[in-house]
Amino acid sequence: MKKYIKSFLIGAVVLAFLSCNTDAPEPEVSFTVDNANPQVGETITFTITGGADTYVIYTGDTSHDFANSYLVITAGMDVDQESMVLVADSLPEIRDYLEPRINSYNAGVGAGQQYNLDNVMSNISNLVGKEYSNRLTAAYEIWEYVPGIQGEEIRNLVDLYFEDNSVLLAPDGGFSTGVAINRYETTYTYTYNETGTFTATLIASNVGEKQYSGSGYINDRTSSGNEYDINRAYKELVINVQP
């Protein structure tokens, strides 16, 4: 009897250990196509074999190129963070923007309170290359050189003449999109409407269990994708579309 109890306890411990493993296993999949050299307008079929929790296919043509996808462009970046930078090429335009506003302000105050445009631009030029995580911070720093100018006009200056490197900005034409594939119907038919050589990309993902932190959902019921371990596998096919 003791032997059976011991075996049961060992098994329970092993089961508990396995159930606490929140890591997602690496997907094992293959990706094939029935015709890698179709003509424009000809339907081809992609096939996925193996196992994963989710599948997405980027066909590689216009607006569906994985290299321009949100996943690639934002990789390793804080997508909630602004990034505003002043570049030297913008200084002449900023001078043209400020000159009439400074002249208008100077006309209404005494000589001792007037701004010198050259001095203001010298101060602003010292900000070239400085990265701001918030456009309001950039606007405030410039406003300190000309506090008599309306704050809204200085915010407009930042919007117009600072370089916005925020991750939230999509590339020209927007982020490329893929097609989610039903995990139980792992074939996808597609027709290319343009000639060229395209890289079709499969992303197969496995998602681990939620990794609770702090009090879990007791005090904080928000949820984020960062709370899950995600393991992805990437497969590519070159498609040569003929006229």
N, C-alpha and C positions, 0 to 999 in steps of 0.2 A: 504493500500500500504506500509506504514511504517513497518507494522508487517511483511510483506513478505520480505522486504529488510533486516530487522533485522534477520529474520530466515536464509536468504541466507548468511549473513555475519557470523553468528555463525557457520553455516555448513562449510563455506569456511575456517574459522580458524581451526575447528576440522580436516578437510581434510588436511590442511597444516601441522598441528601438526603430524598427522599420517604419512604423506609422509616423514617427517624429521626423523622418527624413523628408525635408521640404525641397530638396534639390530636384530639378527637372532633368530627366535622362536625355542624352543626346539623340535626336531623331535619326533613324536609319531609313533612308528613302532613296529611290532612284527616279529619274525624270527623263522621259523619252518623248519623241514626236514621230508621227507616222510619215511625215514628209518635211524634210528640212530645206527643200528647194521649191517651194510653191510659187505659183504665179499670182499676180495681184488679183484679188477676188476669189481665190481658191480656198476652200475650207480645209484646215488641217486640225489634227487632234493631238493634244498633249495628254500624256498618261503618267500618273504618279503611282508608284508601288512602294510598299513599306508601311510604316506607322508613325503618326504624329497627331498631336491634338488639333492643330490648325494648319491650313495651307493657303498660301497666296501666290498667284502667278503674275509677274510683270512681263508683258509680251515684248517689250523693248522698243516699240515704235513710238511715235510722237505722243506725248503725255502719259506714256506707260513705260518709261525708261527707269529702271531701278536706281540708276546713278543719281537721278533727280528726285528720288522719293524722300519723304519726311524722315524715314528711318536712317537713311544714309547721311542726309544733310545735317541732321541734328545729333548725330552720333557723338557721344562724349561731351555734349554741351548742355548747359543749363538753359532750357527753352523758356524759362520764365524771366530771364535776365536781359534787360536792355543793354545795348552797347553803342554809345554815341561818341564819335571821334571827330575832332576838327582837323581838316587837312589844309595844307598851305595854299592849295589852289583856290580855296574858298575865300581867302582874305580880301582880294580886290572886290568881290561881290558883297562881302560884309561891310566893307568901307562905303560902297555905294548905297547900301541899305541904311547905314547909320547916319551918313552925312546930312540928309535933309531933316532927320529927326533931331540930331544934335543942333543944327542951325536953328530949328524951330524953338528948341528949349533955350538956347543961348539968347535968343531975341527977347525972351521974357524975364531974364534974370540979370543981376548986376555982373560987372566984369569979374569980380572975385569968385563968382559961382559958376562961371561958364566952363564947359568942357573943351579940351583941346583934342581935336580928332586924331592928330598924329600920336598923342600920348595914349589915347584910348586904344588905337590900333596896335601900338607897341605892346600894351598889356595883353591884348587878345592874342597877339602872335605868340606869346609865351605859352599859350594853351595848346598849340599845334601838337598833335600826336597823343595828347592826354585822353585816356579812355574814361568815359563816364558811364556808370551803371544805371543812371537815371537822367533823362533829358531835363528834368526840373533842376537837378543839381548843376548841370551845365549852364542852364539859363540863369540861375542865381549867381553863379560865379561871374558871368559877363555883366549882369545887372549891377553888381557891386562897383564896376568901373563907371557906370552911367546910371546911378539910382534915380535920376530925374526922368528917365525914359520909362514909359508904361511897361509893366511886367509882361503883359500880353504880347507887346511888340518884340520883346527879347525872346519870349518863348517861340514866336514865329521865326525869329532869326535862327534859332537852333533847329527847328523843323526844316527850314529851307536850306541851310548851308552846312550843317553838320552831316557827316556820313553816318548813316544808320546801319550798323553791323549786327543788329539784333537777330537772334536765331529764328525768331518768329517770322521773319521776312521769307517769303517763298521765292524761288527762282522765277525768271521770266516765264510766263505762261502758267505759273502755279506749280505745286508739287505734283510729281507724277503719281498715278494711282495704279494699284494692282487689283486683281479680282480674287475675292475669297472663294475657295473651293470647298464644297461639301466633303467632309472627311469620309463619308460613306459612298460618295459618287466621284471617284478620283480621276475623271477624265474631263477635259475641257476643249471644246471646239472653238476655233478662232479663224477670222479672215483678215488678212492684211490688206490695207487699201492704198499702200504706197510701196514703191520699190526700195531696195536697199538691204544692207546686212544688219540684222538686229540680234541682240542678245536677250533671249527669253530667260527669266530668272524665277526659280521656285524658291520660296522661303517656307520651310517646314519648321514648326515650333512646338515644343513641349512646355507646358506650364506646370511648375511645382505648386505645392500647397502654400497657402498664405503664410507669410512670416510675420507674426504679430510682434509688435514692439510696445514698450511701455505697458499701459493697462489694456492693450488690445482695443476692443470696442466698448469697454466699460465707460470711459470718459470721452473717448474720441471715436466717432463713428464714420469718419471720413475714410475713403479708400483710394489707393493709388496703385498704378501698375508697378511702381518700384517695390511694393510689398510682396511681389511674387518673383521667384526665380524662373527665368525664361531661357531656354536653351534652343538655339536656332541652327538649322543646317541649310546651306545654300547650294543649289544646283543650277547650272547654266547650260543652255543650248543655243547654238548659233543658227539663225534662220536667214537664208538667202532668198529674198523675195524677187522674183523675176518679172519683167514687164508682161 
